[in-house]
Amino acid sequence: MNYTAAESRYNTMPYRRCGRSGLKLPAVSLGLWHNFGHVDRYDNARAVVRHAFDAGITHFDLANNYGPPPGSAESVFGDILKRDFQPYRDELIISSKAGYRMGPGPYGEWGSRKNLLSSLDQSLKCLGLDYVDIFYSHRPDPDTPLEETMGALDQAVRSGRALYAGVSNYPPQMLREASAILRQLGTPCLIHQPRYNLFDRQIEGGLLDALRDEGVGCIAFSPLAQGLLTDKYLGGIPADSRAAKSVGFLTPNDVTPERLATIARLNEIAASRGQKLSQMALAWVLRHPGMTSVLIGASRVSQIDDAVGAVQRLDFNDGEYAAIEQALRG
Ligand SMILES: NC(=O)c1ccc[n+]([C@@H]2O[C@H](COP(=O)([O-])OP(=O)(O)OC[C@H]3O[C@@H](n4cnc5c(N)ncnc54)[C@H](OP(=O)(O)O)[C@@H]3O)[C@@H](O)[C@H]2O)c1
């Protein structure tokens, strides 16, 4: 059961510079929001993490509240790190976040200095680490001054508990302001983590421009729309799919006949490119010059192979772009 990482792990994965920083991230990164809690099979979680690293995925994304139960993904990942990855710590980029509800009372969520720094300490304990590589404000807080939230990120970095600071789910103007504050503090904003996929293009309306102007990298979460942008739902809702499970935010109601028709049209375009739909969906997100990485989820090892295979064909021609837009319009 001892793990030795594949010698070939750096052979095929492209690594992209994150904004104007010196840090490169793999084009495909793995998030542990689902499938890594105490409710999930530990052996499968461990196999997925090992397989990902063997394929060149050096970046693993967590948050204080991932599970279920909340917090358990960091404990599970910490255990995997201790057993398998001690020799590889310097080859890993591990992120965590605070901002969504994690604990009871007024200090268990949002963007106060109190919540961010105490949550980071808890995350480090669960992960069994001295530091995370990236620490995020998970969501904007309408009630806490931005100076306080950014000051807490700066403090996390200055105290050695994080190497870089990031924000997630911030709208364009707030990103610009957060970035200016962090720059003034001497801890530039490394990265923004927004949702982006073929079905959700909100960030095209200003955020991508703001990130370019500020020199901040971008890692897109849910690039497969939680699994909708794959061929998995074309024949109905499989019992072992995210939509069929009682936990999470994807429900059978999201798998509408209209959506399925769009997915089927996209699936045909992917096939004409010699790709699976999941691969075309990832390549489409990565086409944007400001995109550092796609942040996927995976419930099994084969999904890592699919995702990593996407980098074999990242280019699109004008006809393919037009066909995709047409398929999305219906
Ligand atoms: N910052 C934030 O607010 C925020 C919010 C959400 C997520 N995130 C981050 O983004 C990460 C990824 O989010 P996500 O899990 O929604 O990403 P996603 O890549 O859009 O969806 C992943 C799911 O799609 C299915 N899938 C993946 N590859 C497949 C394939 N080749 N064929 C068929 N099905 C496939 C699997 O679900 P099945 O269980 O159905 O197999 C998998 O768990 C999270 O882990 C987290 O780190 C951040």
The ligand as a Tripos MOL2 file, in Angstrom:
@<TRIPOS>MOLECULE
LIG
   48    52     1     0     0
SMALL
NO_CHARGES

@<TRIPOS>ATOM
      1 N1        -15.3450   28.7400   -4.1900 N.am      1 LIG1
      2 C1        -16.5510   28.2280   -4.1830 C.2       1 LIG1
      3 O1        -17.5250   28.8390   -3.7270 O.2       1 LIG1
      4 C2        -16.7290   26.8440   -4.7580 C.ar      1 LIG1
      5 C3        -18.0250   26.3460   -5.0180 C.ar      1 LIG1
      6 C4        -18.1250   25.0750   -5.5910 C.ar      1 LIG1
      7 C5        -16.9880   24.3430   -5.8800 C.ar      1 LIG1
      8 N2        -15.7560   24.8540   -5.5850 N.ar      1 LIG1
      9 C6        -14.5090   24.0990   -5.8440 C.3       1 LIG1
     10 O2        -14.5530   23.5570   -7.1530 O.3       1 LIG1
     11 C7        -14.3570   22.1400   -7.0930 C.3       1 LIG1
     12 C8        -15.0460   21.4560   -8.2190 C.3       1 LIG1
     13 O3        -16.4460   21.7150   -8.1730 O.3       1 LIG1
     14 P1        -17.4390   20.6410   -8.7670 P.3       1 LIG1
     15 O4        -17.2330   19.3470   -8.0670 O.co2     1 LIG1
     16 O5        -18.7950   21.2560   -8.8100 O.co2     1 LIG1
     17 O6        -16.8130   20.5290  -10.2670 O.3       1 LIG1
     18 P2        -17.2900   19.8460  -11.6220 P.3       1 LIG1
     19 O7        -16.0180   19.3950  -12.2450 O.co2     1 LIG1
     20 O8        -18.1620   20.7860  -12.3670 O.co2     1 LIG1
     21 O9        -18.1890   18.5910  -11.2170 O.3       1 LIG1
     22 C9        -17.5780   17.4350  -10.7090 C.3       1 LIG1
     23 C10       -18.5230   16.2490  -10.7640 C.3       1 LIG1
     24 O10       -18.9020   15.9650  -12.1020 O.3       1 LIG1
     25 C11       -18.9360   14.5510  -12.2990 C.3       1 LIG1
     26 N3        -17.9010   14.2260  -13.2890 N.ar      1 LIG1
     27 C12       -16.6070   14.6640  -13.3210 C.ar      1 LIG1
     28 N4        -15.9510   14.1600  -14.3830 N.ar      1 LIG1
     29 C13       -16.8250   13.3820  -15.0420 C.ar      1 LIG1
     30 C14       -16.7310   12.5940  -16.2100 C.ar      1 LIG1
     31 N5        -15.5990   12.5150  -16.9180 N.pl3     1 LIG1
     32 N6        -17.8300   11.9240  -16.6290 N.ar      1 LIG1
     33 C15       -18.9780   12.0040  -15.9260 C.ar      1 LIG1
     34 N7        -19.1250   12.7300  -14.7820 N.ar      1 LIG1
     35 C16       -18.0620   13.4210  -14.3530 C.ar      1 LIG1
     36 C17       -18.6550   13.9220  -10.9430 C.3       1 LIG1
     37 O11       -19.8930   13.7670  -10.2530 O.3       1 LIG1
     38 P3        -20.5940   12.3360   -9.9550 P.3       1 LIG1
     39 O12       -20.6470   12.2470   -8.4680 O.co2     1 LIG1
     40 O13       -21.9360   12.4950  -10.5570 O.co2     1 LIG1
     41 O14       -19.7500   11.2580  -10.5860 O.co2     1 LIG1
     42 C18       -17.8370   14.9940  -10.2670 C.3       1 LIG1
     43 O15       -17.8340   14.8980   -8.8690 O.3       1 LIG1
     44 C19       -14.8570   21.7810   -5.7060 C.3       1 LIG1
     45 O16       -14.3550   20.5290   -5.2290 O.3       1 LIG1
     46 C20       -14.3220   22.9250   -4.8910 C.3       1 LIG1
     47 O17       -12.9500   22.7370   -4.6280 O.3       1 LIG1
     48 C21       -15.6160   26.0920   -5.0450 C.ar      1 LIG1
@<TRIPOS>BOND
     1     1     2 1
     2     2     3 2
     3     2     4 1
     4     4     5 ar
     5     4    48 ar
     6     5     6 ar
     7     6     7 ar
     8     7     8 ar
     9     8     9 1
    10     8    48 ar
    11     9    10 1
    12     9    46 1
    13    10    11 1
    14    11    12 1
    15    11    44 1
    16    12    13 1
    17    13    14 1
    18    14    15 2
    19    14    16 1
    20    14    17 1
    21    17    18 1
    22    18    19 2
    23    18    20 1
    24    18    21 1
    25    21    22 1
    26    22    23 1
    27    23    24 1
    28    23    42 1
    29    24    25 1
    30    25    26 1
    31    25    36 1
    32    26    27 ar
    33    26    35 ar
    34    27    28 ar
    35    28    29 ar
    36    29    30 ar
    37    29    35 ar
    38    30    31 1
    39    30    32 ar
    40    32    33 ar
    41    33    34 ar
    42    34    35 ar
    43    36    37 1
    44    36    42 1
    45    37    38 1
    46    38    39 2
    47    38    40 1
    48    38    41 1
    49    42    43 1
    50    44    45 1
    51    44    46 1
    52    46    47 1
@<TRIPOS>SUBSTRUCTURE
     1 LIG1         1 GROUP 0 **** ****
